[in-house]
Amino acid sequence: MHLDVFQVLADPTRRRIVEALRSGEQQVSDVVEKAGIHQSGVSRHLRILSESGFVSMRPDGQRRLYALKPEPFQELDGWLTGYRQLWEARLDRFGAALEKKQQHQQTRRVEEKGPRK
């Protein structure tokens, strides 16, 4: 089963698990506590996250420690880069229009007051 990064993160449970792992390597029991999901659900979603490359597992004695891998997030960032440029251009135009409107309002206020005597 191969899911793309959007399919993997479309599930709210997996997003909660990813959020729980943001602070670093953790055991399943820690993820269960932080994500508020039953252990069987966490294990199932960790398997999907692992198979899709989001999570790595490192054995440590009897424990299994899970951690986020950077590659899928870099893929997301790369995809978003083109859209980020679009947003930034629109925000720049919005900022320029807002500044122009504020300057116009200030000019009007000064004109309304008229010359001082």
ChimeraX attribute file (.defattr): number of C-alpha atoms within 10 A of each C-alpha:
attribute: neighborCount
match mode: 1-to-1
recipient: residues
	/A:1	5
	/A:2	10
	/A:3	13
	/A:4	11
	/A:5	16
	/A:6	10
	/A:7	10
	/A:8	18
	/A:9	16
	/A:10	11
	/A:11	11
	/A:12	10
	/A:13	16
	/A:14	20
	/A:15	16
	/A:16	18
	/A:17	22
	/A:18	21
	/A:19	14
	/A:20	21
	/A:21	20
	/A:22	12
	/A:23	10
	/A:24	10
	/A:25	19
	/A:26	19
	/A:27	17
	/A:28	19
	/A:29	16
	/A:30	15
	/A:31	24
	/A:32	18
	/A:33	12
	/A:34	14
	/A:35	19
	/A:36	14
	/A:37	15
	/A:38	12
	/A:39	15
	/A:40	11
	/A:41	13
	/A:42	21
	/A:43	16
	/A:44	12
	/A:45	19
	/A:46	22
	/A:47	16
	/A:48	18
	/A:49	23
	/A:50	17
	/A:51	14
	/A:52	17
	/A:53	20
	/A:54	21
	/A:55	21
	/A:56	17
	/A:57	18
	/A:58	13
	/A:59	10
	/A:60	9
	/A:61	6
	/A:62	6
	/A:63	13
	/A:64	15
	/A:65	17
	/A:66	20
	/A:67	20
	/A:68	24
	/A:69	15
	/A:70	11
	/A:71	12
	/A:72	17
	/A:73	14
	/A:74	11
	/A:75	11
	/A:76	12
	/A:77	13
	/A:78	12
	/A:79	11
	/A:80	12
	/A:81	11
	/A:82	10
	/A:83	12
	/A:84	13
	/A:85	11
	/A:86	12
	/A:87	12
	/A:88	11
	/A:89	12
	/A:90	12
	/A:91	12
	/A:92	12
	/A:93	12
	/A:94	12
	/A:95	12
	/A:96	12
	/A:97	12
	/A:98	12
	/A:99	12
	/A:100	12
	/A:101	12
	/A:102	12
	/A:103	12
	/A:104	11
	/A:105	12
	/A:106	12
	/A:107	11
	/A:108	12
	/A:109	11
	/A:110	10
	/A:111	10
	/A:112	9
	/A:113	8
	/A:114	9
	/A:115	7
	/A:116	4
	/A:117	3
